[in-house]
Amino acid sequence: MAVTIAAETPLQDEVRRLVAELNAYMMPLTPREFQFQLTVEQMAEPSVTCFVARDEAGRAVGMGSLKDHGDGLGEVKRMYTLAEVRGQRVGSRLLQRIERLAREKGLTRLVLETGEAPGFEEAWRVYERGGFTVCGAVLDYPDSGYSRFYEKKMLP
């Protein structure tokens, strides 16, 4: 599948739809108080870059964001691909694009928080295949048992 990935504003209907689908998928998997979702408005803040994957017809089929926390630390947020394109490496390509921007910004470490429950296996595979390793709690996320944390040291 030919996919293009570009930084875009999250303040558009297609991204809002992807965010809504991601939220609907995650809601039953983890208690609400242990879900740490950026809204599209938060994704539009200057510290966040939102990438959108589009198919040959220009339809948004995936998204992922990089949040720059300063001091060389970046966070992968809001990774999601439509079920119909899973297995076609769209998530991996989004992650690679996020990493490329992280390197361009001079970030030295990427972290992320994802769910620790059945239903998150595909996400774990994308991160682990991308060279991320499981680590302890990061940033201000609680170590609740409902989250799995990953990190990747960025090589120059």
C-alpha positions in Angstrom: 0.0 0.0 0.0 1.4 3.4 -1.0 1.1 5.7 1.9 2.3 9.3 2.4 3.1 10.7 5.8 3.2 14.4 6.6 2.9 16.8 9.5 -0.6 18.2 9.5 -2.9 20.1 11.8 -4.9 17.7 14.0 -7.7 20.3 13.9 -9.4 18.6 10.9 -12.3 16.2 10.7 -10.3 13.3 9.5 -7.9 13.5 12.5 -10.8 14.0 14.9 -12.3 10.8 13.4 -9.1 8.9 14.0 -8.8 10.2 17.6 -12.5 9.2 18.2 -11.8 5.7 16.9 -8.7 5.3 19.0 -10.5 6.5 22.1 -13.4 4.1 21.4 -11.0 1.2 21.0 -9.1 2.0 24.3 -12.1 2.8 26.5 -13.1 -0.7 27.3 -9.5 -2.0 27.7 -8.3 0.3 30.6 -10.0 2.1 33.5 -10.7 5.7 32.4 -8.5 7.2 35.2 -5.5 5.4 33.7 -6.0 6.6 30.1 -3.9 9.6 29.2 -5.2 10.8 25.9 -4.4 14.1 24.2 -7.3 15.9 22.7 -7.0 17.2 19.2 -6.7 20.7 20.7 -3.7 19.5 22.8 -2.2 17.8 19.8 -2.3 21.3 18.1 -0.1 22.9 20.8 3.4 24.1 19.6 5.2 21.3 21.5 3.4 18.6 19.6 3.8 17.6 15.9 1.0 15.5 14.5 1.7 13.2 11.5 -1.0 11.8 9.3 -0.7 8.8 7.0 -2.8 9.0 3.9 -3.5 6.3 1.3 -3.4 6.7 -2.5 -6.8 8.4 -2.5 -5.7 10.9 0.2 -7.8 9.3 3.0 -6.3 9.5 6.5 -5.5 5.9 7.5 -3.3 6.5 10.5 -1.7 9.1 12.8 1.0 9.5 15.4 2.5 12.5 17.3 5.7 13.7 18.8 5.5 15.8 22.0 8.7 17.6 22.8 9.2 17.9 26.5 12.5 19.8 26.3 15.9 18.8 27.6 16.3 16.2 24.9 13.1 14.2 25.8 10.3 13.4 23.4 7.2 11.4 23.8 5.3 9.3 21.2 1.6 10.0 21.5 -1.7 9.1 19.8 -0.4 6.3 17.5 -3.3 4.7 15.6 -4.0 3.1 12.3 -7.3 1.9 10.9 -7.9 -1.8 11.3 -8.0 -2.3 7.5 -4.4 -1.2 7.1 -2.9 -3.0 10.0 -0.2 -5.4 9.0 0.9 -3.2 6.2 3.6 -1.4 8.2 1.8 2.0 8.4 2.3 2.2 12.1 6.0 1.4 11.7 6.4 4.1 9.0 4.6 6.6 11.3 7.0 5.7 14.1 10.0 6.1 11.8 8.8 9.5 10.8 8.4 10.6 14.4 11.9 9.3 15.1 13.3 11.3 12.2 11.8 14.5 13.5 13.1 13.7 17.0 16.6 13.4 15.6 16.2 16.7 13.6 15.2 18.4 16.9 18.2 16.9 18.6 16.2 14.8 21.0 18.2 12.1 22.7 15.5 9.9 24.2 12.0 8.9 23.2 9.4 7.5 25.6 5.9 6.4 25.4 3.0 5.0 27.6 0.6 2.5 26.2 -1.9 0.0 27.7 -0.9 -3.1 29.6 -3.9 -5.3 28.8 -5.1 -7.7 26.1 -5.8 -5.7 23.0 -2.5 -3.7 23.0 -0.4 -6.5 21.5 -0.2 -5.0 18.1 1.0 -1.7 19.5 3.7 -3.5 21.5 4.9 -5.3 18.4 5.2 -2.0 16.5 7.2 -0.4 19.3 9.4 -3.4 19.9 10.1 -3.9 16.2 11.0 -0.2 16.1 13.7 -0.7 18.7 11.9 0.5 21.8 12.4 -1.4 25.0 10.2 -1.8 28.1 11.2 0.5 30.9 9.9 1.8 34.2 7.3 4.6 34.5 8.2 7.8 32.6 7.3 11.4 33.0 4.5 11.9 35.5 2.5 8.7 34.6 1.6 6.6 37.6 3.0 3.1 37.8 -0.5 1.6 38.1 -0.1 -1.8 36.4 -2.4 -0.5 33.6 0.4 1.0 31.6 3.4 -0.3 29.8 6.2 2.1 29.2 8.8 2.1 26.5 11.9 4.1 25.7 14.5 4.4 22.9 17.8 6.2 23.1 18.2 8.3 20.0 21.5 7.8 18.2 22.8 10.8 16.2 
